[in-house]
Amino acid sequence: MNCLKIFLAVGVTLSASLFCAADAQAGVYECFNEDDLLDCIPCVEDCWTDRVSFYISANNYASVNHMESGGFNSFSFLANSGSDNNVAYDFGLALGTRIPVGCKCKALRFEVEGAFRDLGSLSTTSFQTEGPIQTYIVDYDDRWSVMTNCWLDFPLKNNKTIYIGGGIGANGGKVSIDDTYVSGQARFNRFAWQIGGGVTWDVSQRVTLDLGYRYMDYGSTFVDLSANYDPTVAAGNYIADLTSHQVMLGIRFNSLGNLIGRR
């Protein structure tokens, strides 16, 4: 009986190899299991998708940023309130590795991603005077983020892949607050996290296009306020809580060797 099982296993393996031979150029492989005991056996050992590879990608982001304000203005004895949205365009680079998982080119990707964040200006309510409502102008400068991400790839037909995942990291920069009566500024470093997903298209074995979505939480930034007429007079604090919805378009070189023309 054991000999019969071995004979059947060898026969199925050979049949699967012949069946997959036509797909060798496309880098496709199939799997089989005999009594759920045999592991996935690739039909094409040289398929580039079944190897660990390293990549670098350039990413462009169109971001809809949302800021909620908090804190207390002791100059006017009122809590800070209000929120604002704006649109910004950011650029980043990622360096990562792709590790095949199981069958049919599924993979885990681990990467370190750095980005320059042009968040611009936002405004929130300060206090009500006899005239118009007084507003804070919130300016972000030198904003950056560094994230460690993990993405899980699920292959589709026609060289396309969908993926989901997320990451954790840090962001920082300088923020300035001013409502013409009180102001403040501070440099900061904060924890950040993101989740997202997307779809990729393998233009070739060397180049992949990536269209994705990210939800990014930059955390809260605290700024001490002082009176504009005398900076030594404390005027409370301002809290800026910032999140972002991002559409990303990226181009990925599937291994570092590709950059100098090697496979």
MIDOSE-1310 file (N, C-alpha, C; in nm, 2 decimals, decimal comma, always signed):
residues 263
mncl	+0,08/-0,12/+0,00/+0,00/+0,00/+0,00/+0,09/+0,13/+0,00; +0,20/+0,13/+0,08/+0,28/+0,24/+0,08/+0,35/+0,26/-0,05; +0,39/+0,16/-0,12/+0,45/+0,17/-0,25/+0,35/+0,23/-0,35; +0,22/+0,19/-0,34/+0,12/+0,24/-0,43/+0,10/+0,39/-0,41
kifl	+0,10/+0,43/-0,28/+0,09/+0,58/-0,25/+0,21/+0,66/-0,31; +0,33/+0,60/-0,30/+0,45/+0,67/-0,35/+0,44/+0,67/-0,50; +0,40/+0,56/-0,57/+0,38/+0,56/-0,71/+0,28/+0,67/-0,76; +0,17/+0,68/-0,69/+0,07/+0,78/-0,72/+0,12/+0,92/-0,70
avgv	+0,19/+0,94/-0,60/+0,25/+1,08/-0,57/+0,34/+1,12/-0,68; +0,43/+1,02/-0,72/+0,53/+1,05/-0,83/+0,45/+1,08/-0,96; +0,35/+1,00/-0,99/+0,27/+1,02/-1,11/+0,20/+1,15/-1,11; +0,14/+1,19/-1,00/+0,07/+1,32/-1,00/+0,17/+1,44/-1,01
tlsa	+0,29/+1,42/-0,95/+0,39/+1,53/-0,96/+0,44/+1,54/-1,11; +0,46/+1,44/-1,18/+0,51/+1,44/-1,32/+0,40/+1,50/-1,40; +0,27/+1,46/-1,38/+0,16/+1,52/-1,45/+0,14/+1,67/-1,43; +0,16/+1,71/-1,31/+0,15/+1,85/-1,28/+0,26/+1,93/-1,34
slfc	+0,38/+1,87/-1,35/+0,49/+1,94/-1,41/+0,47/+1,96/-1,56; +0,42/+1,85/-1,63/+0,39/+1,87/-1,77/+0,28/+1,96/-1,80; +0,18/+1,96/-1,71/+0,06/+2,05/-1,73/+0,10/+2,20/-1,72; +0,20/+2,23/-1,63/+0,24/+2,36/-1,61/+0,35/+2,41/-1,70
aada	+0,41/+2,32/-1,78/+0,52/+2,36/-1,87/+0,49/+2,48/-1,96; +0,36/+2,48/-2,01/+0,32/+2,59/-2,10/+0,32/+2,72/-2,04; +0,32/+2,73/-1,91/+0,31/+2,85/-1,84/+0,45/+2,90/-1,79; +0,55/+2,83/-1,83/+0,69/+2,86/-1,78/+0,73/+3,01/-1,81
qagv	+0,70/+3,06/-1,93/+0,74/+3,19/-1,96/+0,67/+3,30/-1,88; +0,55/+3,27/-1,84/+0,47/+3,37/-1,77/+0,50/+3,36/-1,62; +0,58/+3,27/-1,58/+0,62/+3,26/-1,44/+0,50/+3,21/-1,35; +0,41/+3,12/-1,40/+0,30/+3,08/-1,32/+0,33/+2,94/-1,27
yecf	+0,29/+2,90/-1,15/+0,30/+2,77/-1,11/+0,18/+2,73/-1,03; +0,15/+2,59/-1,03/+0,04/+2,54/-0,97/+0,08/+2,45/-0,85; -0,01/+2,41/-0,77/+0,02/+2,33/-0,65/-0,08/+2,21/-0,65; -0,04/+2,10/-0,58/-0,13/+1,99/-0,55/-0,10/+1,94/-0,42
nedd	-0,20/+1,86/-0,36/-0,18/+1,79/-0,24/-0,23/+1,65/-0,25; -0,16/+1,55/-0,20/-0,20/+1,42/-0,20/-0,23/+1,38/-0,06; -0,36/+1,36/-0,03/-0,41/+1,34/+0,11/-0,38/+1,45/+0,20; -0,37/+1,58/+0,14/-0,33/+1,69/+0,22/-0,20/+1,68/+0,30
lldc	-0,11/+1,60/+0,25/+0,02/+1,57/+0,32/+0,14/+1,63/+0,24; +0,12/+1,66/+0,11/+0,23/+1,71/+0,03/+0,23/+1,86/+0,03; +0,34/+1,92/+0,04/+0,35/+2,07/+0,03/+0,33/+2,11/-0,11; +0,32/+2,25/-0,13/+0,31/+2,31/-0,26/+0,44/+2,28/-0,34
ipcv	+0,43/+2,23/-0,46/+0,54/+2,20/-0,54/+0,54/+2,29/-0,66; +0,63/+2,39/-0,68/+0,63/+2,48/-0,79/+0,66/+2,40/-0,92; +0,59/+2,43/-1,03/+0,62/+2,36/-1,15/+0,74/+2,43/-1,23; +0,76/+2,56/-1,20/+0,87/+2,63/-1,26/+0,96/+2,68/-1,15
edcw	+1,08/+2,62/-1,14/+1,17/+2,65/-1,03/+1,23/+2,79/-1,05; +1,24/+2,83/-1,18/+1,30/+2,96/-1,21/+1,21/+3,07/-1,21; +1,08/+3,05/-1,17/+0,98/+3,16/-1,17/+1,03/+3,27/-1,08; +1,04/+3,40/-1,13/+1,09/+3,51/-1,05/+1,00/+3,54/-0,93
tdrv	+0,87/+3,50/-0,94/+0,78/+3,53/-0,83/+0,80/+3,44/-0,71; +0,87/+3,33/-0,73/+0,89/+3,24/-0,61/+1,02/+3,25/-0,54; +1,09/+3,37/-0,56/+1,21/+3,40/-0,50/+1,20/+3,52/-0,41; +1,28/+3,52/-0,30/+1,29/+3,64/-0,22/+1,36/+3,75/-0,30
sfyi	+1,31/+3,86/-0,31/+1,37/+3,97/-0,38/+1,36/+4,10/-0,30; +1,44/+4,20/-0,35/+1,45/+4,33/-0,29/+1,40/+4,43/-0,39; +1,34/+4,54/-0,34/+1,28/+4,64/-0,43/+1,30/+4,78/-0,37; +1,29/+4,87/-0,46/+1,28/+5,01/-0,42/+1,17/+5,08/-0,50
sann	+1,09/+5,17/-0,43/+0,98/+5,23/-0,50/+0,97/+5,38/-0,47; +0,92/+5,45/-0,57/+0,90/+5,59/-0,56/+0,75/+5,62/-0,56; +0,70/+5,69/-0,45/+0,56/+5,70/-0,43/+0,51/+5,85/-0,43; +0,40/+5,88/-0,49/+0,34/+6,01/-0,49/+0,21/+6,00/-0,42
yasv	+0,17/+6,10/-0,33/+0,05/+6,09/-0,26/-0,03/+6,22/-0,28; -0,16/+6,20/-0,30/-0,26/+6,31/-0,29/-0,33/+6,29/-0,16; -0,32/+6,38/-0,07/-0,37/+6,36/+0,07/-0,47/+6,46/+0,11; -0,58/+6,41/+0,16/-0,69/+6,49/+0,23/-0,66/+6,49/+0,38
nhme	-0,61/+6,60/+0,43/-0,57/+6,60/+0,57/-0,69/+6,66/+0,66; -0,71/+6,60/+0,78/-0,81/+6,65/+0,87/-0,75/+6,68/+1,00; -0,77/+6,80/+1,06/-0,72/+6,84/+1,18/-0,83/+6,88/+1,28; -0,82/+6,82/+1,40/-0,91/+6,86/+1,51/-0,83/+6,93/+1,62
sggf	-0,88/+7,04/+1,66/-0,81/+7,12/+1,76/-0,86/+7,10/+1,90; -0,77/+7,13/+2,00/-0,80/+7,11/+2,14/-0,71/+7,20/+2,22; -0,72/+7,19/+2,35/-0,64/+7,27/+2,44/-0,72/+7,39/+2,50; -0,65/+7,48/+2,57/-0,72/+7,59/+2,63/-0,64/+7,72/+2,61
nsfs	-0,72/+7,82/+2,57/-0,66/+7,96/+2,56/-0,69/+8,04/+2,68; -0,59/+8,05/+2,77/-0,60/+8,12/+2,90/-0,61/+8,27/+2,88; -0,58/+8,32/+2,76/-0,59/+8,47/+2,73/-0,74/+8,50/+2,72; -0,82/+8,42/+2,65/-0,96/+8,45/+2,64/-1,04/+8,36/+2,73
flan	-0,98/+8,27/+2,81/-1,05/+8,18/+2,90/-1,15/+8,09/+2,83; -1,11/+8,04/+2,71/-1,20/+7,95/+2,63/-1,12/+7,83/+2,58; -1,19/+7,72/+2,57/-1,13/+7,60/+2,52/-1,12/+7,62/+2,36; -1,01/+7,57/+2,31/-1,00/+7,57/+2,16/-1,09/+7,47/+2,10
sgsd	-1,14/+7,50/+1,98/-1,24/+7,41/+1,92/-1,23/+7,43/+1,77; -1,30/+7,34/+1,70/-1,31/+7,35/+1,55/-1,21/+7,25/+1,48; -1,23/+7,24/+1,36/-1,15/+7,15/+1,27/-1,14/+7,21/+1,13; -1,05/+7,15/+1,06/-1,03/+7,20/+0,92/-0,97/+7,09/+0,83
nnva	-0,99/+7,10/+0,70/-0,94/+7,00/+0,60/-0,86/+7,08/+0,50; -0,76/+7,01/+0,44/-0,69/+7,07/+0,32/-0,64/+6,95/+0,24; -0,59/+6,98/+0,12/-0,54/+6,88/+0,03/-0,39/+6,92/+0,01; -0,30/+6,81/+0,02/-0,16/+6,83/+0,00/-0,11/+6,72/-0,09
ydfg	+0,01/+6,74/-0,14/+0,08/+6,65/-0,23/+0,21/+6,61/-0,17; +0,24/+6,49/-0,15/+0,36/+6,44/-0,08/+0,44/+6,34/-0,17; +0,56/+6,32/-0,13/+0,65/+6,23/-0,21/+0,73/+6,15/-0,11; +0,75/+6,02/-0,15/+0,82/+5,93/-0,06/+0,90/+5,82/-0,14
lalg	+0,99/+5,75/-0,07/+1,06/+5,64/-0,12/+1,05/+5,52/-0,02; +1,05/+5,40/-0,07/+1,04/+5,28/+0,01/+1,14/+5,18/-0,03; +1,21/+5,12/+0,06/+1,30/+5,01/+0,04/+1,25/+4,88/+0,11; +1,23/+4,78/+0,03/+1,16/+4,66/+0,09/+1,21/+4,53/+0,03
trip	+1,16/+4,42/+0,09/+1,18/+4,28/+0,04/+1,05/+4,21/+0,03; +1,05/+4,13/-0,08/+0,93/+4,05/-0,10/+0,96/+3,90/-0,08; +0,87/+3,84/+0,01/+0,90/+3,70/+0,05/+0,78/+3,61/+0,01; +0,80/+3,52/-0,08/+0,68/+3,43/-0,13/+0,63/+3,35/-0,01
vgck	+0,49/+3,34/-0,02/+0,42/+3,26/+0,09/+0,33/+3,16/+0,02; +0,35/+3,03/+0,04/+0,25/+2,94/-0,01/+0,25/+2,93/-0,16; +0,13/+2,92/-0,22/+0,12/+2,89/-0,36/+0,08/+3,01/-0,44; +0,09/+3,00/-0,57/+0,03/+3,10/-0,67/+0,08/+3,24/-0,64
ckal	+0,21/+3,25/-0,61/+0,28/+3,38/-0,60/+0,22/+3,48/-0,49; +0,15/+3,42/-0,39/+0,12/+3,50/-0,27/+0,25/+3,54/-0,21; +0,26/+3,66/-0,14/+0,38/+3,71/-0,08/+0,36/+3,81/+0,03; +0,45/+3,81/+0,12/+0,46/+3,92/+0,22/+0,57/+4,02/+0,18
rfev	+0,54/+4,14/+0,19/+0,64/+4,25/+0,17/+0,66/+4,33/+0,29; +0,79/+4,34/+0,33/+0,83/+4,42/+0,44/+0,91/+4,54/+0,39; +0,88/+4,66/+0,43/+0,95/+4,78/+0,38/+0,97/+4,89/+0,48; +1,07/+4,97/+0,46/+1,08/+5,10/+0,53/+1,05/+5,21/+0,43
egaf	+0,96/+5,30/+0,47/+0,91/+5,40/+0,38/+0,94/+5,54/+0,45; +1,00/+5,63/+0,37/+1,02/+5,76/+0,42/+0,95/+5,86/+0,33; +0,89/+5,97/+0,38/+0,81/+6,06/+0,30/+0,83/+6,20/+0,35; +0,82/+6,30/+0,25/+0,82/+6,44/+0,29/+0,67/+6,48/+0,28
rdlg	+0,62/+6,54/+0,39/+0,48/+6,57/+0,40/+0,46/+6,72/+0,39; +0,40/+6,77/+0,28/+0,37/+6,91/+0,26/+0,23/+6,94/+0,31; +0,21/+6,96/+0,44/+0,08/+6,97/+0,49/+0,02/+7,11/+0,48; +0,10/+7,21/+0,46/+0,05/+7,35/+0,44/-0,01/+7,41/+0,57
slst	-0,12/+7,49/+0,54/-0,18/+7,56/+0,65/-0,33/+7,51/+0,67; -0,37/+7,52/+0,80/-0,51/+7,49/+0,83/-0,55/+7,60/+0,93; -0,68/+7,61/+0,95/-0,73/+7,71/+1,05/-0,85/+7,65/+1,13; -0,85/+7,69/+1,26/-0,96/+7,65/+1,35/-1,01/+7,77/+1,44
tsfq	-1,12/+7,75/+1,51/-1,18/+7,86/+1,58/-1,09/+7,89/+1,70; -1,07/+8,03/+1,73/-1,00/+8,07/+1,85/-1,11/+8,12/+1,95; -1,16/+8,24/+1,92/-1,27/+8,29/+2,01/-1,35/+8,39/+1,94; -1,47/+8,43/+1,99/-1,56/+8,52/+1,93/-1,54/+8,66/+1,98
tegp	-1,51/+8,75/+1,89/-1,50/+8,89/+1,93/-1,63/+8,96/+1,90; -1,63/+9,09/+1,91/-1,75/+9,17/+1,87/-1,77/+9,16/+1,72; -1,67/+9,14/+1,65/-1,67/+9,13/+1,50/-1,67/+8,98/+1,46; -1,59/+8,95/+1,36/-1,59/+8,81/+1,31/-1,52/+8,72/+1,41
iqty	-1,55/+8,59/+1,39/-1,48/+8,49/+1,48/-1,33/+8,49/+1,46; -1,26/+8,49/+1,57/-1,11/+8,49/+1,56/-1,07/+8,35/+1,53; -0,97/+8,33/+1,44/-0,92/+8,19/+1,41/-0,77/+8,18/+1,43; -0,74/+8,05/+1,46/-0,60/+8,02/+1,46/-0,55/+7,98/+1,32
ivdy	-0,43/+8,02/+1,28/-0,37/+7,97/+1,16/-0,26/+7,88/+1,20; -0,27/+7,75/+1,15/-0,18/+7,65/+1,19/-0,10/+7,61/+1,07; +0,03/+7,64/+1,08/+0,13/+7,61/+0,97/+0,22/+7,50/+1,01; +0,23/+7,40/+0,92/+0,32/+7,29/+0,93/+0,44/+7,31/+0,84
ddrw	+0,56/+7,29/+0,89/+0,68/+7,30/+0,80/+0,78/+7,18/+0,83; +0,86/+7,15/+0,73/+0,96/+7,05/+0,75/+0,90/+6,91/+0,79; +0,78/+6,88/+0,75/+0,71/+6,76/+0,80/+0,76/+6,64/+0,73; +0,79/+6,53/+0,80/+0,84/+6,41/+0,75/+0,78/+6,29/+0,82
svmt	+0,79/+6,17/+0,76/+0,74/+6,05/+0,83/+0,83/+5,93/+0,79; +0,86/+5,84/+0,88/+0,93/+5,72/+0,85/+0,85/+5,60/+0,90; +0,81/+5,51/+0,82/+0,72/+5,40/+0,86/+0,78/+5,26/+0,82; +0,75/+5,17/+0,91/+0,79/+5,03/+0,88/+0,66/+4,96/+0,85
ncwl	+0,65/+4,91/+0,72/+0,52/+4,85/+0,67/+0,53/+4,70/+0,64; +0,41/+4,64/+0,65/+0,40/+4,50/+0,61/+0,27/+4,49/+0,52; +0,29/+4,44/+0,40/+0,18/+4,42/+0,30/+0,17/+4,27/+0,26; +0,05/+4,22/+0,25/+0,02/+4,09/+0,20/-0,04/+4,09/+0,06
dfpl	+0,03/+4,03/-0,03/-0,01/+4,03/-0,18/-0,09/+3,91/-0,21; -0,20/+3,93/-0,29/-0,29/+3,83/-0,34/-0,29/+3,84/-0,49; -0,24/+3,75/-0,57/-0,23/+3,76/-0,71/-0,37/+3,75/-0,78; -0,38/+3,82/-0,88/-0,50/+3,82/-0,97/-0,45/+3,77/-1,11
knnk	-0,54/+3,77/-1,21/-0,50/+3,74/-1,34/-0,44/+3,86/-1,41; -0,38/+3,84/-1,52/-0,32/+3,95/-1,61/-0,22/+4,03/-1,54; -0,13/+3,97/-1,46/-0,02/+4,03/-1,39/-0,06/+4,14/-1,29; -0,18/+4,12/-1,23/-0,23/+4,22/-1,13/-0,23/+4,15/-1,00
tiyi	-0,21/+4,23/-0,89/-0,21/+4,18/-0,75/-0,29/+4,28/-0,67; -0,37/+4,23/-0,57/-0,42/+4,32/-0,47/-0,35/+4,30/-0,34; -0,34/+4,40/-0,25/-0,27/+4,38/-0,13/-0,34/+4,46/-0,02; -0,32/+4,42/+0,11/-0,36/+4,49/+0,22/-0,25/+4,49/+0,33
gggi	-0,26/+4,58/+0,42/-0,16/+4,58/+0,53/-0,16/+4,71/+0,60; -0,04/+4,75/+0,66/-0,03/+4,87/+0,73/+0,11/+4,88/+0,79; +0,13/+4,98/+0,88/+0,26/+5,01/+0,93/+0,26/+5,10/+1,05; +0,37/+5,10/+1,12/+0,39/+5,19/+1,23/+0,52/+5,26/+1,21
gang	+0,53/+5,38/+1,28/+0,66/+5,46/+1,27/+0,65/+5,59/+1,34; +0,71/+5,69/+1,29/+0,72/+5,82/+1,35/+0,70/+5,93/+1,25; +0,66/+6,05/+1,29/+0,66/+6,17/+1,21/+0,70/+6,29/+1,29; +0,75/+6,39/+1,22/+0,79/+6,51/+1,29/+0,80/+6,63/+1,21
gkvs	+0,84/+6,74/+1,26/+0,85/+6,87/+1,19/+0,83/+6,98/+1,28; +0,79/+7,10/+1,23/+0,77/+7,22/+1,31/+0,62/+7,27/+1,28; +0,56/+7,31/+1,39/+0,42/+7,36/+1,38/+0,42/+7,50/+1,44; +0,35/+7,59/+1,38/+0,33/+7,73/+1,43/+0,19/+7,76/+1,44
iddt	+0,15/+7,83/+1,55/+0,01/+7,86/+1,58/+0,00/+8,01/+1,60; -0,10/+8,08/+1,54/-0,11/+8,23/+1,56/-0,26/+8,27/+1,53; -0,32/+8,34/+1,63/-0,45/+8,40/+1,60/-0,44/+8,55/+1,61; -0,32/+8,61/+1,60/-0,29/+8,75/+1,61/-0,29/+8,80/+1,76
yvsg	-0,35/+8,73/+1,85/-0,35/+8,77/+1,99/-0,25/+8,68/+2,07; -0,25/+8,56/+2,04/-0,16/+8,46/+2,10/-0,09/+8,38/+1,99; +0,02/+8,32/+2,02/+0,09/+8,24/+1,93/+0,19/+8,15/+2,00; +0,24/+8,05/+1,92/+0,34/+7,96/+1,97/+0,39/+7,87/+1,86
qarf	+0,51/+7,81/+1,88/+0,56/+7,72/+1,78/+0,65/+7,61/+1,85; +0,66/+7,50/+1,79/+0,73/+7,39/+1,85/+0,78/+7,29/+1,74; +0,89/+7,23/+1,77/+0,93/+7,11/+1,69/+0,89/+6,99/+1,76; +0,85/+6,88/+1,69/+0,79/+6,76/+1,75/+0,83/+6,64/+1,68
nrfa	+0,83/+6,53/+1,75/+0,84/+6,39/+1,70/+0,73/+6,31/+1,76; +0,65/+6,24/+1,68/+0,53/+6,17/+1,73/+0,52/+6,03/+1,67; +0,46/+5,94/+1,74/+0,43/+5,81/+1,69/+0,32/+5,82/+1,58; +0,33/+5,74/+1,47/+0,23/+5,74/+1,36/+0,20/+5,60/+1,32
wqig	+0,08/+5,58/+1,26/+0,05/+5,45/+1,21/-0,04/+5,46/+1,09; -0,05/+5,36/+1,01/-0,13/+5,36/+0,89/-0,18/+5,22/+0,85; -0,29/+5,22/+0,78/-0,35/+5,10/+0,72/-0,39/+5,13/+0,58; -0,40/+5,03/+0,50/-0,44/+5,06/+0,36/-0,43/+4,93/+0,27
ggvt	-0,44/+4,95/+0,14/-0,44/+4,85/+0,05/-0,43/+4,91/-0,09; -0,44/+4,82/-0,19/-0,43/+4,87/-0,33/-0,42/+4,76/-0,43; -0,39/+4,80/-0,55/-0,37/+4,70/-0,66/-0,25/+4,74/-0,74; -0,17/+4,63/-0,77/-0,05/+4,66/-0,85/-0,06/+4,59/-0,99
wdvs	+0,02/+4,64/-1,08/+0,02/+4,58/-1,22/+0,17/+4,56/-1,25; +0,21/+4,44/-1,28/+0,34/+4,41/-1,33/+0,36/+4,45/-1,47; +0,41/+4,56/-1,50/+0,44/+4,61/-1,64/+0,54/+4,51/-1,70; +0,64/+4,47/-1,62/+0,74/+4,37/-1,66/+0,79/+4,30/-1,54
qrvt	+0,88/+4,21/-1,55/+0,94/+4,15/-1,43/+1,02/+4,25/-1,35; +1,06/+4,36/-1,42/+1,14/+4,46/-1,35/+1,06/+4,58/-1,29; +0,95/+4,61/-1,35/+0,87/+4,73/-1,31/+0,73/+4,70/-1,27; +0,68/+4,75/-1,16/+0,55/+4,74/-1,11/+0,49/+4,87/-1,08
ldlg	+0,36/+4,89/-1,13/+0,29/+5,01/-1,09/+0,20/+4,98/-0,98; +0,18/+5,08/-0,89/+0,11/+5,06/-0,76/+0,01/+5,17/-0,74; -0,12/+5,14/-0,73/-0,23/+5,24/-0,70/-0,29/+5,20/-0,57; -0,28/+5,28/-0,47/-0,32/+5,24/-0,33/-0,39/+5,35/-0,26
yrym	-0,45/+5,30/-0,14/-0,51/+5,40/-0,05/-0,44/+5,38/+0,09; -0,42/+5,49/+0,16/-0,37/+5,48/+0,30/-0,46/+5,57/+0,39; -0,48/+5,52/+0,51/-0,53/+5,60/+0,62/-0,42/+5,62/+0,71; -0,38/+5,75/+0,74/-0,26/+5,78/+0,82/-0,31/+5,86/+0,94
dygs	-0,26/+5,82/+1,06/-0,28/+5,89/+1,18/-0,15/+5,94/+1,23; -0,13/+6,08/+1,23/-0,01/+6,14/+1,27/+0,00/+6,16/+1,42; -0,10/+6,14/+1,49/-0,10/+6,17/+1,64/-0,13/+6,31/+1,67; -0,11/+6,35/+1,80/-0,14/+6,48/+1,85/-0,02/+6,56/+1,88
tfvd	-0,02/+6,69/+1,84/+0,10/+6,78/+1,87/+0,05/+6,88/+1,97; +0,14/+6,91/+2,07/+0,11/+7,01/+2,18/+0,20/+7,13/+2,16; +0,14/+7,25/+2,17/+0,21/+7,37/+2,15/+0,18/+7,47/+2,26; +0,28/+7,52/+2,34/+0,25/+7,62/+2,44/+0,23/+7,76/+2,37
lsan	+0,13/+7,83/+2,42/+0,09/+7,96/+2,36/+0,14/+8,07/+2,46; +0,17/+8,19/+2,40/+0,20/+8,31/+2,47/+0,14/+8,43/+2,41; +0,13/+8,54/+2,48/+0,07/+8,66/+2,43/+0,16/+8,72/+2,33; +0,10/+8,77/+2,22/+0,19/+8,83/+2,12/+0,25/+8,97/+2,16
ydpt	+0,18/+9,04/+2,25/+0,23/+9,17/+2,30/+0,34/+9,15/+2,40; +0,35/+9,03/+2,46/+0,46/+9,00/+2,55/+0,48/+8,85/+2,56; +0,59/+8,80/+2,49/+0,61/+8,65/+2,49/+0,63/+8,58/+2,62; +0,66/+8,66/+2,72/+0,67/+8,60/+2,86/+0,54/+8,57/+2,93
vaag	+0,43/+8,62/+2,87/+0,30/+8,60/+2,93/+0,24/+8,47/+2,87; +0,23/+8,37/+2,96/+0,17/+8,24/+2,91/+0,02/+8,25/+2,87; -0,02/+8,18/+2,77/-0,16/+8,20/+2,72/-0,22/+8,06/+2,70; -0,18/+7,96/+2,77/-0,24/+7,83/+2,75/-0,17/+7,74/+2,66
nyia	-0,24/+7,65/+2,59/-0,18/+7,56/+2,50/-0,27/+7,53/+2,38; -0,22/+7,47/+2,28/-0,30/+7,43/+2,16/-0,26/+7,28/+2,13; -0,36/+7,20/+2,10/-0,35/+7,06/+2,06/-0,40/+7,04/+1,92; -0,31/+6,99/+1,83/-0,35/+6,96/+1,69/-0,35/+6,81/+1,67
dlts	-0,46/+6,75/+1,64/-0,47/+6,61/+1,62/-0,50/+6,59/+1,47; -0,40/+6,52/+1,40/-0,40/+6,52/+1,25/-0,41/+6,38/+1,20; -0,50/+6,36/+1,10/-0,52/+6,24/+1,03/-0,53/+6,27/+0,88; -0,51/+6,16/+0,80/-0,51/+6,19/+0,65/-0,56/+6,07/+0,57
hqvm	-0,64/+6,09/+0,47/-0,68/+5,99/+0,37/-0,59/+6,02/+0,24; -0,52/+5,92/+0,20/-0,43/+5,94/+0,09/-0,45/+5,84/-0,02; -0,44/+5,89/-0,15/-0,44/+5,81/-0,27/-0,29/+5,81/-0,32; -0,23/+5,69/-0,33/-0,09/+5,68/-0,37/-0,08/+5,62/-0,51
lgir	+0,01/+5,68/-0,59/+0,06/+5,62/-0,71/+0,21/+5,60/-0,71; +0,25/+5,48/-0,72/+0,39/+5,45/-0,71/+0,44/+5,37/-0,82; +0,58/+5,37/-0,84/+0,64/+5,28/-0,93/+0,75/+5,21/-0,86; +0,76/+5,07/-0,88/+0,84/+4,99/-0,80/+0,94/+4,91/-0,89
fnsl	+1,07/+4,91/-0,86/+1,17/+4,83/-0,93/+1,18/+4,71/-0,84; +1,15/+4,59/-0,90/+1,13/+4,47/-0,83/+1,26/+4,41/-0,77; +1,37/+4,45/-0,80/+1,50/+4,41/-0,73/+1,60/+4,52/-0,75; +1,69/+4,53/-0,65/+1,79/+4,64/-0,66/+1,88/+4,61/-0,78
gnli	+1,90/+4,48/-0,82/+1,98/+4,45/-0,93/+1,93/+4,51/-1,06; +1,79/+4,53/-1,07/+1,73/+4,58/-1,19/+1,78/+4,72/-1,22; +1,82/+4,79/-1,12/+1,86/+4,93/-1,14/+1,98/+4,94/-1,23; +2,06/+4,84/-1,23/+2,18/+4,84/-1,31/+2,17/+4,74/-1,43
grr	+2,05/+4,70/-1,46/+2,02/+4,62/-1,58/+2,03/+4,47/-1,56; +2,04/+4,43/-1,43/+2,05/+4,28/-1,41/+1,91/+4,23/-1,37; +1,88/+4,10/-1,40/+1,76/+4,04/-1,36/+1,75/+4,02/-1,21
